[in-house]
Each structure stands twice: as structure tokens, then as C-alpha cells.
Amino acid sequence: MLTVLIVDDEPLVRNSIEYALQEIEIKTHILGEAENGEEALLLYKKLLPDVVITDVKMPGMDGLALIEEIRKIDRITQFIIISGYAEFDYARRAMKYEVQHYLLKPIKSKDLEEALRQCALRINSKYAELLPQAEQLIKYIDDNYAAPLTLNMLAQKFNFSPKYISNMIKNKVGYSFIEYLMNLRIKRAVELLTKTDMSIKEIALSVGYDDQQYFHRIFKKKT
């Protein structure tokens, strides 16, 4: 299922896109709607949709400026540009941000469906290209499991959004980031408990838990 953010300054247009999404075969989930680029950028950072469907002409930050800002922080999200203006210049300017879909209002369901189908293919292709990075990511976690790791820290280090870091980990190992990190830490704690004379507090600290009571709860839950 593709997650979608709809951006247009006209409520009727947003409603028509929402209706068109209900009419097509591709399953989508609308995470949110925005009426301008500034609002959309804030929502994007919070919701991290797979696809952004955006108007070009909007007050303040227009659609192309929005795409440019999103591309600074993410390389996988796909865009569908909509406009009431059949001007090639918009499409040409969008190409440098890897935008391949430019639809004219009123939006036709069949055109939107085909654009979304292509978006899904490109997202899958992007993930396939990222397999080497996924291996590097997992190795980094394996080598630094005792450090205070978070998705945001990994996102900054590997230059991806937290959402895609999370997806890369789950696609690679079958667990969420939190589950994978927790399993690593508990596995190492079991080794230390059975092979050393370290105290519980020392073991907790050595595998990344400052709070001994929390470590005890997690250890009991996992073992």
C-alpha cells in the first residue's frame, strides 16, 4: 500500500484527488492534506509519505520549491505534479528532481492510477539499489549496538530519512530497528552473564542500558 500526501490550495481539487484514489485499483492510504508548500513540508517531515501529489501553482512555496526541499532530505519519495496549466517549463524544471509524472486538471482516475503504478515501481527499484547501503547499515548497528543509537542518528549518518532507515532494516533482517537492536544487546548480555563474573549493572552498561531496572525488565521479557 502506498502512503500519500495531497497538496493543493483548492479544497475541491483535494477532494477530487481523494475521490480518484478511491476509484483506482492500487491501494493507497492518505496520510494528510495541505493547502500550501510550507504546510506540506511540515507534514512531510512528520508523516514521511511514499508519494506526494502536489499542485504547481500555490501561494507562498509552490510545488517545485516543495519538491526541491524534500529532495534535500530524501531520495526515494516519489512526486506527481498536477496543474491547470499545460506548460512544459514546469515539467522540464521538475525533471532535475526525478519527477516523472505531470498531470493536468481535472485529474483522470486512469492517469493517476498509471502514475501511482510507476511510482511504486520506482520505489521498489530504489530499495533494490540500496541493498549495499542496507548491509553497511546493519554492520554499523552490529558494531555499535552498545552506543545510544536512534533512528534519527542513523538517518543523519547515512543520509536517509528515519522512515527509510527503518524500512531498510526491516527488509534486511525481518525486524524493526528497536527489535533488532534489543535482540543484539540481550544476546550479548547472555554471553556476558554465562562467561564472565561481571555484575548485572556492569553488563547492563556494557550493552547500552544505563537503567539497570529497565535492563532487567527487557532481559526478563526476552529470555
Salt bridges, closest charged atoms under 4 A:
ASP8 OD2 - LYS105 NZ 3.14
GLU10 OE2 - LYS105 NZ 3.92
GLU33 OE1 - ARG14 NE 3.29
ASP50 OD1 - LYS163 NZ 2.84
ASP55 OD2 - LYS105 NZ 3.21
GLU69 OE2 - LYS72 NZ 2.94
ASP89 OD1 - ARG92 NH2 2.39
GLU98 OE1 - ARG122 NH2 3.35
GLU98 OE1 - LYS126 NZ 2.87
GLU113 OE2 - ARG117 NH2 3.10
GLU135 OE2 - LYS172 NZ 3.43
ASP143 OD2 - LYS139 NZ 2.77
GLU191 OE1 - ARG188 NH1 3.07
